[in-house]
Amino acid sequence: MAVPDDVLTRSKIDAELATLPLWRYAGELRTELKCPTSAAALALFAAIGELAQQANHHPDVDWRYDTLIIATSSHDAGGQVTARDIALARRISAAAQEAGAVAAHG
């Protein structure tokens, strides 16, 4: 299987992360979002699911009461970060802002 041509170098990932304050790199793009309430977290989870379906690119999401832990990488690129991951992270960040979520990681 050929590796997709949108795999990002570490320097490109770092440059993109400079514009994505909710996210960090840990072999994949990761964020931990604390929502105002558990109901808000579930609504954001649903919004992330819809964004993922639209993009045909699916992150791992773990729901913990009022917090969502999200990780995204591209399975078709051997788990590397691609431009698709950055695009999805931007959409998730916008949805998180709308939901009143804040970064829960330090």
C-alpha positions as a Markdown table, in Angstrom:
| # | Residue | x | y | z |
|---|---|---|---|---|
| 1 | Met | 0.0 | 0.0 | 0.0 |
| 2 | Ala | 1.4 | 3.4 | -0.9 |
| 3 | Val | 1.8 | 6.0 | 1.8 |
| 4 | Pro | -0.5 | 9.1 | 1.2 |
| 5 | Asp | 1.3 | 12.2 | -0.1 |
| 6 | Asp | -0.1 | 14.4 | 2.7 |
| 7 | Val | 2.1 | 13.0 | 5.5 |
| 8 | Leu | 3.6 | 15.9 | 7.5 |
| 9 | Thr | 7.2 | 16.3 | 8.7 |
| 10 | Arg | 7.7 | 17.1 | 12.4 |
| 11 | Ser | 8.6 | 20.7 | 11.6 |
| 12 | Lys | 5.4 | 21.1 | 9.6 |
| 13 | Ile | 3.4 | 19.5 | 12.5 |
| 14 | Asp | 5.0 | 21.9 | 14.9 |
| 15 | Ala | 4.2 | 24.9 | 12.7 |
| 16 | Glu | 0.6 | 23.8 | 12.4 |
| 17 | Leu | 0.4 | 23.2 | 16.2 |
| 18 | Ala | 1.4 | 26.8 | 16.7 |
| 19 | Thr | -2.0 | 27.7 | 15.4 |
| 20 | Leu | -3.8 | 24.9 | 17.2 |
| 21 | Pro | -3.4 | 25.8 | 20.9 |
| 22 | Leu | -5.7 | 23.0 | 22.1 |
| 23 | Trp | -3.6 | 20.3 | 20.5 |
| 24 | Arg | -0.2 | 18.7 | 21.1 |
| 25 | Tyr | 1.9 | 16.1 | 19.4 |
| 26 | Ala | 2.6 | 12.8 | 21.0 |
| 27 | Gly | 3.2 | 10.6 | 18.0 |
| 28 | Glu | -0.3 | 11.6 | 16.9 |
| 29 | Leu | -2.3 | 14.8 | 17.5 |
| 30 | Arg | -3.9 | 14.8 | 20.9 |
| 31 | Thr | -6.1 | 17.0 | 23.0 |
| 32 | Glu | -8.0 | 16.8 | 26.3 |
| 33 | Leu | -11.0 | 19.0 | 26.3 |
| 34 | Lys | -12.9 | 19.9 | 29.5 |
| 35 | Cys | -16.5 | 20.9 | 28.9 |
| 36 | Pro | -18.8 | 23.0 | 31.2 |
| 37 | Thr | -21.0 | 20.0 | 31.9 |
| 38 | Ser | -21.3 | 16.3 | 31.1 |
| 39 | Ala | -24.2 | 17.1 | 28.7 |
| 40 | Ala | -22.0 | 19.6 | 26.9 |
| 41 | Ala | -19.3 | 16.9 | 26.6 |
| 42 | Leu | -21.7 | 14.5 | 25.0 |
| 43 | Ala | -23.0 | 17.1 | 22.6 |
| 44 | Leu | -19.4 | 17.9 | 21.6 |
| 45 | Phe | -18.8 | 14.2 | 21.2 |
| 46 | Ala | -21.7 | 14.0 | 18.8 |
| 47 | Ala | -20.5 | 17.0 | 16.9 |
| 48 | Ile | -17.0 | 15.4 | 16.6 |
| 49 | Gly | -18.7 | 12.3 | 15.3 |
| 50 | Glu | -20.5 | 14.3 | 12.6 |
| 51 | Leu | -17.3 | 16.2 | 11.6 |
| 52 | Ala | -15.5 | 12.8 | 11.4 |
| 53 | Gln | -18.2 | 11.4 | 9.2 |
| 54 | Gln | -18.1 | 14.4 | 6.9 |
| 55 | Ala | -14.4 | 14.2 | 6.6 |
| 56 | Asn | -14.3 | 10.4 | 6.3 |
| 57 | His | -11.5 | 10.6 | 8.9 |
| 58 | His | -12.1 | 9.2 | 12.3 |
| 59 | Pro | -10.3 | 10.2 | 15.5 |
| 60 | Asp | -10.2 | 8.1 | 18.8 |
| 61 | Val | -12.5 | 9.8 | 21.4 |
| 62 | Asp | -12.6 | 8.8 | 25.0 |
| 63 | Trp | -15.5 | 10.4 | 27.1 |
| 64 | Arg | -14.9 | 10.9 | 30.8 |
| 65 | Tyr | -17.9 | 12.7 | 32.4 |
| 66 | Asp | -17.2 | 16.3 | 31.3 |
| 67 | Thr | -13.9 | 15.7 | 29.5 |
| 68 | Leu | -13.1 | 14.3 | 26.0 |
| 69 | Ile | -9.7 | 12.9 | 25.2 |
| 70 | Ile | -9.1 | 12.9 | 21.5 |
| 71 | Ala | -6.3 | 11.5 | 19.3 |
| 72 | Thr | -6.0 | 11.5 | 15.6 |
| 73 | Ser | -3.5 | 10.1 | 13.1 |
| 74 | Ser | -3.9 | 8.5 | 9.7 |
| 75 | His | -4.1 | 4.7 | 9.7 |
| 76 | Asp | -3.5 | 4.6 | 5.9 |
| 77 | Ala | -0.2 | 6.5 | 6.5 |
| 78 | Gly | 1.0 | 4.0 | 9.1 |
| 79 | Gly | -0.3 | 6.1 | 12.0 |
| 80 | Gln | 1.5 | 9.2 | 10.9 |
| 81 | Val | 0.0 | 12.7 | 11.1 |
| 82 | Thr | -1.3 | 14.1 | 7.8 |
| 83 | Ala | -2.9 | 17.2 | 6.5 |
| 84 | Arg | -6.2 | 15.5 | 7.1 |
| 85 | Asp | -5.5 | 15.3 | 10.8 |
| 86 | Ile | -4.7 | 19.0 | 10.9 |
| 87 | Ala | -7.9 | 19.8 | 9.1 |
| 88 | Leu | -10.0 | 17.7 | 11.4 |
| 89 | Ala | -8.2 | 19.2 | 14.5 |
| 90 | Arg | -9.2 | 22.6 | 13.2 |
| 91 | Arg | -12.8 | 21.6 | 12.9 |
| 92 | Ile | -12.8 | 20.0 | 16.3 |
| 93 | Ser | -11.2 | 23.1 | 17.8 |
| 94 | Ala | -14.0 | 25.3 | 16.4 |
| 95 | Ala | -16.7 | 22.9 | 17.7 |
| 96 | Ala | -14.9 | 22.9 | 21.1 |
| 97 | Gln | -14.9 | 26.7 | 21.2 |
| 98 | Glu | -18.6 | 26.7 | 20.4 |
| 99 | Ala | -19.2 | 24.2 | 23.2 |
| 100 | Gly | -17.3 | 26.3 | 25.8 |
| 101 | Ala | -14.6 | 23.6 | 26.1 |
| 102 | Val | -11.1 | 24.4 | 27.3 |
| 103 | Ala | -7.8 | 22.4 | 27.1 |
| 104 | Ala | -7.6 | 20.2 | 30.2 |
| 105 | His | -3.9 | 19.2 | 29.6 |
| 106 | Gly | -1.0 | 21.1 | 30.8 |
